[in-house]
Amino acid sequence: MRSHGKHRERTVKVPKQVDHAARRAEIAEALTRLTATRGLEGVSLRHVAAEAGMSMGLVQHYFKTKDEMLLFAVERRSRVYEERIKAQLEAGELPSTPKAIIRAIMVEILPLDERGRGDWLMGVAFFIRAISDPSFAAAFTDGVPQLFELFALLIRQGQEAGDVDKSADPMHESAILWALADSQGTNIVMKHRTPDEALSTVDYHLDRLFGAAQVKR
């Protein structure tokens, strides 16, 4: 007698692929948001886990300590800055001139919105830790000179194009740009100046730096 029973197909469950880089990024973003509202000292691993919607164990799987998270978050912030500026250039959203690129970098650095404020406060927390912790100091030392070199390269390009006075020293001008970003960022966070006022000061300086050659002609 022929069997009329239904044949059941076995389904094999494929394990879900975990995007570890995305998880680490989510944790870093959670730390940044909390630092902006509570300050770094008021944030624990448990707070970060709750903010990220993860278990404490999962967060500790990626970061054993808050210092590890902070170091990763600050290093990631620098990479994100670079990626955003590259994306703007590739999409044709920025004129590919040295002045426009420097301004885009300054806009990324300054705390012009809530995301920027969180990033800025993360940087402050990182700086404070770097004063006493050699591993943080090394990371801090690695990052700033690279930015100086990039500013200097763009200023040299401006000189070659005739937009920046030949007598200007690119490294000194780079230090001035960094000091400008640092001072205006602090003023924004402390609410001594508005983001628009800070940007106006940045534009004022860039117009002077990239307009000197034309004025002398």
N, C-alpha and C positions, 0 to 999 in steps of 0.2 A: 504494500500500500504506500503510495507516494505521500511524503510528508508535505503538509501545506504551511508549516511553521514559518514565521517571518525571520529572514536573515538580518541580524543586527550588525551594523558596521561599528567597529571599534574606533573611537576617536582618540587620537593621541594629542595630549595637551603639550604645546610647545612652551617651554619656560619663557616668561616675559624677560626681554632684554632690559637690563638696568643701565641707564645712562649715568655713569658715575660722575662724569664732568658736570652734567646738568644738576645733579644732586648737590655737588660741592658748591656750584654757583648759587643754588637756591639758599643754601645755608649762609653763604657769604652775604647775599642780599638781605636775609633776615637779620643778620648781625648789624649790617649797615643801617637798616630801618630802626632797630632798637637803640643803636648808639646815638642816632639823631634825636631820639625822644628821651632817653634815660641817661645818656652818657655811658662810656664803656665800663666804668666801675660799677654801675648799677645793673649790669647785664651778666647773667650766668649762662652756662650751657643749657640748663633747663629752660630758661627764658627763650633762648634761640630755638630750641627744639619746638616749643609751643608756637612761636612765631612762624616757623617754617612748616608747621603741620606735620612734624615727624616725631618719632619716639626718641627718648633720650639715648637709647642704645644705638639707634641709627646714626645720630649726630656724632656720637663718640666713635663710631666705626670709621668715620672720615676725619675727625679732628679729636685728638685726645684732650687738648686744653684750649682755653679761650685764646691764648697767645698764638697757637697754631692757626686758629680761625682768622685772627686779626692779620697775621702775616700773609695768609693766602688772600684775604679780602683786599688788602692794599695792593698787592702785586697784581691781582686780577683787575683792579680798578685801572691801573696803568695800561694793561692790555686792551681793556674796553675802550679807553680814550683813543688809543691808536686805531682800533678797528672802526670806531665811529667816524673819525676824520678820514680814513682811507675810503670808507663807504661813501661819504659825501663827495670826495674827489672823483671816485669812479662813476658816481651817478651824475656827475656834472653839476652838482648843487653848489660848488664853490668855484670861483675863478682860480685857476691854477697859478696864482702869483704868490711870491713869498709873503707879501703882506697879508693876503687873504688866508693863507695857511696858518700864519702866526696868530691871526685873530681867532681862527677856528680853535686853535689849541687853547688860547686864553679863555674862550667861551666854555670849553670843556672843563678847564681847571676851576673856574669861578663857580661858587655856589649860587647859581641863578634861580634854582627851583628846589623843591623838596629833595629830589634825588641828589642834586648837587650839594645840598646842605649836608645830607647824610654822608656823602663821600668826603666832604671837607672835614667833618668832625671825626671821621675815621682817620683821616690824615693827621689831625691834631693828636688823637690818641696814640697813633703810631709814633709820632715824633716824641711824645713824652716818654713812651716806652724805650725808644731808641737811645735816649740820654743815658740810661742805666743798663741796657741789655745789648751786648756786643752783636748778637745775631740780628737784632732789629737795626742796629746802627749800620751794619754792613749792607743790609738791603736798602736803607735810606741813602747811604753813600753811593750805591750803584745807580739809583734812579735819577737823582738830580743832575749829575754831570751829563747823563745822556740827553736830558732835556736842554741843558745849556748848549751842548754840541749841535743839536738840531736847530735851535734858535740861531746859533752862530752861522751854520750852513746856509740858512734861509737869508740871513742878513748879507752874507757874502754874495749870494745870488742876486740880491737887490742891488748891491754895489756894481756887480757886473752888468746889470741891466740899466745902470745909471739912475736908479731910484733912491739909492742911499749914498750919502756923502762918503767919498773914498777915505776920508780921514777918520771915520768912525771905527772904533775897535769892536769887532763882532762879539768877542767874549765879554767885554765890559757891558756892551749893549744887552747881551743875553742875561747877565746878572741883574741889570736894571729891569728887564721884562719879568724875571722871576720875582724880584722884590715888589714890583707893581702888582702882580697877581696875588702875592702873599698878603700884601697890605689891604688890597681891595676886598679880597675874600674874607679877611678878618673883620673888616668894617661891615660887610654885608651880614655876616653871621651875628655880629654884635648889634645890628640894626642901626649903625651909625650912618650908613649910606644905603640907598636902594640899589637893586641890581642894575636899573637903568643908569643911575648916576655913576656906578662903577664902570659900566661898559662905556659910558661917555668919556671917562678918564682914559680908558684903554685906547679908544679911538683917537683921542686927542694926542696921546703919545705916539701912536703908530703913524698918524698923519705927519707929525714932526719928523719922526725917524725916516719915513719913506718919502718925505717931501723936501728934504734939505737940499738935495742936488738941484731940483727944479728951481728952488727959491734963489739959488746962487747964480743961475744962468741969466 
